[in-house]
Amino acid sequence: MAIQDALVNLGDITPETMPVAVLLKRPEELAREASLQFLEGFDDLDYVTFSAFALPSGRSIALIHHKNAPNPGTEICLVPDELAIPSTLEEALKVLKLSVKDLSWIHPDHEKAIKHKDSGAYSEKPSNCSSAAL
């Protein structure tokens, strides 16, 4: 059996997603601190560690870490047609017991709508979760 056969294809678990922010924390930290379960898998870009789940509002999110990404951290990804991106991101941070200070990047289209808790700039771009899915 090839290594990839034992891994989960992210596209089989969730529909297409888009990154809206990047957490400074890695999956291991999030699993420990927020009691989340992460799976090992792959998408069309790389091997990934991910967790996909519904928030209390019923909205779906995926936390995705690409193994060979140039920057550390975990992407917060939503479905592309999500209309309430700022409130969904705020809800995700609340569920994870994190704040805007725990983000290294926020998508420029939504950065102004997110309440900034500090004056830091969010400039690191995500590795991309174009075909990663929710």
Contacts in CASP RR format, 6 or more apart in sequence:
PFRMAT RR
TARGET T0000
AUTHOR 0000-0000-0000
METHOD contacts of the structure
MODEL  1
MAIQDALVNLGDITPETMPVAVLLKRPEELAREASLQFLEGFDDLDYVTF
SAFALPSGRSIALIHHKNAPNPGTEICLVPDELAIPSTLEEALKVLKLSV
KDLSWIHPDHEKAIKHKDSGAYSEKPSNCSSAAL
4 42 0 8 1.000
7 40 0 8 1.000
7 41 0 8 1.000
7 42 0 8 1.000
7 47 0 8 1.000
8 39 0 8 1.000
8 40 0 8 1.000
8 41 0 8 1.000
8 42 0 8 1.000
9 41 0 8 1.000
9 42 0 8 1.000
9 43 0 8 1.000
10 41 0 8 1.000
10 42 0 8 1.000
10 43 0 8 1.000
10 48 0 8 1.000
10 50 0 8 1.000
10 62 0 8 1.000
10 64 0 8 1.000
10 131 0 8 1.000
10 132 0 8 1.000
10 133 0 8 1.000
11 43 0 8 1.000
11 131 0 8 1.000
11 132 0 8 1.000
11 133 0 8 1.000
13 39 0 8 1.000
13 50 0 8 1.000
13 52 0 8 1.000
13 133 0 8 1.000
14 52 0 8 1.000
14 60 0 8 1.000
14 62 0 8 1.000
14 132 0 8 1.000
14 133 0 8 1.000
14 134 0 8 1.000
15 79 0 8 1.000
15 133 0 8 1.000
15 134 0 8 1.000
16 79 0 8 1.000
16 80 0 8 1.000
16 130 0 8 1.000
16 131 0 8 1.000
16 132 0 8 1.000
16 133 0 8 1.000
16 134 0 8 1.000
17 62 0 8 1.000
17 64 0 8 1.000
17 77 0 8 1.000
17 78 0 8 1.000
17 79 0 8 1.000
17 80 0 8 1.000
17 129 0 8 1.000
17 132 0 8 1.000
17 133 0 8 1.000
17 134 0 8 1.000
18 77 0 8 1.000
18 78 0 8 1.000
18 79 0 8 1.000
18 80 0 8 1.000
18 107 0 8 1.000
18 129 0 8 1.000
18 130 0 8 1.000
19 64 0 8 1.000
19 75 0 8 1.000
19 76 0 8 1.000
19 77 0 8 1.000
19 107 0 8 1.000
19 126 0 8 1.000
19 128 0 8 1.000
19 129 0 8 1.000
20 76 0 8 1.000
20 77 0 8 1.000
20 78 0 8 1.000
20 85 0 8 1.000
20 88 0 8 1.000
20 89 0 8 1.000
20 106 0 8 1.000
20 107 0 8 1.000
20 110 0 8 1.000
21 75 0 8 1.000
21 76 0 8 1.000
21 89 0 8 1.000
21 103 0 8 1.000
21 105 0 8 1.000
21 106 0 8 1.000
21 107 0 8 1.000
21 122 0 8 1.000
22 71 0 8 1.000
22 73 0 8 1.000
22 74 0 8 1.000
22 75 0 8 1.000
22 76 0 8 1.000
22 103 0 8 1.000
22 104 0 8 1.000
22 105 0 8 1.000
22 124 0 8 1.000
22 126 0 8 1.000
23 30 0 8 1.000
23 63 0 8 1.000
23 73 0 8 1.000
23 74 0 8 1.000
23 75 0 8 1.000
23 76 0 8 1.000
23 96 0 8 1.000
23 98 0 8 1.000
23 102 0 8 1.000
23 103 0 8 1.000
23 104 0 8 1.000
24 72 0 8 1.000
24 73 0 8 1.000
24 102 0 8 1.000
24 103 0 8 1.000
24 104 0 8 1.000
25 33 0 8 1.000
25 73 0 8 1.000
25 74 0 8 1.000
25 98 0 8 1.000
25 102 0 8 1.000
26 65 0 8 1.000
26 72 0 8 1.000
26 73 0 8 1.000
26 74 0 8 1.000
27 38 0 8 1.000
27 49 0 8 1.000
27 50 0 8 1.000
27 51 0 8 1.000
27 63 0 8 1.000
27 65 0 8 1.000
27 74 0 8 1.000
30 36 0 8 1.000
30 38 0 8 1.000
30 51 0 8 1.000
30 63 0 8 1.000
30 74 0 8 1.000
30 96 0 8 1.000
31 37 0 8 1.000
31 38 0 8 1.000
31 51 0 8 1.000
33 96 0 8 1.000
33 97 0 8 1.000
34 95 0 8 1.000
34 96 0 8 1.000
34 97 0 8 1.000
36 51 0 8 1.000
36 53 0 8 1.000
36 63 0 8 1.000
37 51 0 8 1.000
38 49 0 8 1.000
38 50 0 8 1.000
38 51 0 8 1.000
38 63 0 8 1.000
39 49 0 8 1.000
39 50 0 8 1.000
39 51 0 8 1.000
40 47 0 8 1.000
40 48 0 8 1.000
40 49 0 8 1.000
41 47 0 8 1.000
41 48 0 8 1.000
41 49 0 8 1.000
41 50 0 8 1.000
42 48 0 8 1.000
43 64 0 8 1.000
43 66 0 8 1.000
43 129 0 8 1.000
43 131 0 8 1.000
43 132 0 8 1.000
43 133 0 8 1.000
44 130 0 8 1.000
44 131 0 8 1.000
45 66 0 8 1.000
45 127 0 8 1.000
45 128 0 8 1.000
45 129 0 8 1.000
45 130 0 8 1.000
45 131 0 8 1.000
45 132 0 8 1.000
46 66 0 8 1.000
46 67 0 8 1.000
46 68 0 8 1.000
46 69 0 8 1.000
46 127 0 8 1.000
47 66 0 8 1.000
47 67 0 8 1.000
47 68 0 8 1.000
48 64 0 8 1.000
48 65 0 8 1.000
48 66 0 8 1.000
48 67 0 8 1.000
48 132 0 8 1.000
49 64 0 8 1.000
49 65 0 8 1.000
49 67 0 8 1.000
50 62 0 8 1.000
50 63 0 8 1.000
50 64 0 8 1.000
50 65 0 8 1.000
50 132 0 8 1.000
51 62 0 8 1.000
51 63 0 8 1.000
52 60 0 8 1.000
52 61 0 8 1.000
52 62 0 8 1.000
52 63 0 8 1.000
52 133 0 8 1.000
52 134 0 8 1.000
53 60 0 8 1.000
53 61 0 8 1.000
54 60 0 8 1.000
54 61 0 8 1.000
55 61 0 8 1.000
55 88 0 8 1.000
55 91 0 8 1.000
55 92 0 8 1.000
55 95 0 8 1.000
56 91 0 8 1.000
56 95 0 8 1.000
57 88 0 8 1.000
57 91 0 8 1.000
59 78 0 8 1.000
59 82 0 8 1.000
59 84 0 8 1.000
59 88 0 8 1.000
59 91 0 8 1.000
60 78 0 8 1.000
60 79 0 8 1.000
60 134 0 8 1.000
61 76 0 8 1.000
61 77 0 8 1.000
61 78 0 8 1.000
61 88 0 8 1.000
61 92 0 8 1.000
61 134 0 8 1.000
62 75 0 8 1.000
62 76 0 8 1.000
62 77 0 8 1.000
62 78 0 8 1.000
62 129 0 8 1.000
62 132 0 8 1.000
62 133 0 8 1.000
62 134 0 8 1.000
63 74 0 8 1.000
63 75 0 8 1.000
63 76 0 8 1.000
63 77 0 8 1.000
64 74 0 8 1.000
64 75 0 8 1.000
64 77 0 8 1.000
64 129 0 8 1.000
64 132 0 8 1.000
65 73 0 8 1.000
65 74 0 8 1.000
65 75 0 8 1.000
66 75 0 8 1.000
66 127 0 8 1.000
66 128 0 8 1.000
66 129 0 8 1.000
68 127 0 8 1.000
69 126 0 8 1.000
69 127 0 8 1.000
70 127 0 8 1.000
71 104 0 8 1.000
71 124 0 8 1.000
71 125 0 8 1.000
71 126 0 8 1.000
71 127 0 8 1.000
73 104 0 8 1.000
75 126 0 8 1.000
75 127 0 8 1.000
75 129 0 8 1.000
76 89 0 8 1.000
76 92 0 8 1.000
77 129 0 8 1.000
77 132 0 8 1.000
77 134 0 8 1.000
78 85 0 8 1.000
78 88 0 8 1.000
78 89 0 8 1.000
78 134 0 8 1.000
79 134 0 8 1.000
82 88 0 8 1.000
85 107 0 8 1.000
85 109 0 8 1.000
85 110 0 8 1.000
85 113 0 8 1.000
86 110 0 8 1.000
86 113 0 8 1.000
86 114 0 8 1.000
89 106 0 8 1.000
89 110 0 8 1.000
89 114 0 8 1.000
90 114 0 8 1.000
90 115 0 8 1.000
93 99 0 8 1.000
93 100 0 8 1.000
93 102 0 8 1.000
93 103 0 8 1.000
99 117 0 8 1.000
100 106 0 8 1.000
100 114 0 8 1.000
100 115 0 8 1.000
100 116 0 8 1.000
100 117 0 8 1.000
100 118 0 8 1.000
101 117 0 8 1.000
101 118 0 8 1.000
103 122 0 8 1.000
104 122 0 8 1.000
104 124 0 8 1.000
105 122 0 8 1.000
105 123 0 8 1.000
105 124 0 8 1.000
105 125 0 8 1.000
105 126 0 8 1.000
106 114 0 8 1.000
106 122 0 8 1.000
111 122 0 8 1.000
END
